[in-house]
Amino acid sequence: MITSASNDKIKEIKKLIGELGKIGSNLNQIARYFNQGGILSSEMRNEIRKSLRDIYEMKYEVMKMAGDFRGSN
């Protein structure tokens, strides 16, 4: 039986998956930029830092959810 709490977790996981897709797209654009001879600018450096920060924040959220799921079994 799916409870309201489980449904909320599923929605959160779907949201995180969508956000990971966007970050992956951003990282692909950055890689393409450098592969085509792009120069590392402060703007590009900031975009890379932001993408890495987003990834670590999502990793934390996923680990937190995994712990919540383990605790509910």
N, C-alpha and C positions, 0 to 999 in steps of 0.2 A: 504494500500500500504506500502510495506517495503522499507524504504529509506536506503541509504548507511550508515547513522549514526545508524539506527536501526540494520542493519546487523552487524555492528561493535560491537554493544552492545551485540548482541546474541553470537557472537564469543567469546567475553570477558567472558560472563557468562558461556559458555561451558568450557572455559579454567579454570575458577575458580572452577567449579564442578569437573573437573579432578584433580585439585590440592587438593581439599578437600578430595577426595577419597584417594589420596596418604598419606595425613596427617592422615586420619582415619586408614589406614593400619599401619602406623608408631606407632600410639598410641596403636593399638591392639597388636603389637609386644612388646611394652614396658609393657603393662598389662600382657601379657603372661609371659614375663621374670620375673616380680615380683610375679605372681601367682605360678610360679615354684620355688620360693625361691631365686630369684636373689637379689643381694646386690646392694644398691644404691651407685654407683661410681660417680666420677666427670664426667666421659664420659656420663653416663646415665642421670645425672642431666642436663648436657648441651643439650642433645638430647630432653629432656622434655621441657626445656626452649625454644629451637628452634621451637618445634612443637607448643607451646602456642603462641609464637610470630607470627608464620605463620597464625595461626587461627585468631588472632586479626587483622592482616593486611588484611586478606581476608574479615573479618567482615566489616572493614572500606570500602573496595572496594564495597562490596555488598550494604552497606548503601548509599554510594555515587551514585551507579547506580540507586538504588530505588528512590533517590531524583531527579536524572536526568530524570527518567521516569515520575515521578509525575509532574515535571516542563514542560514536553513536551505535556501533555494532555490538 
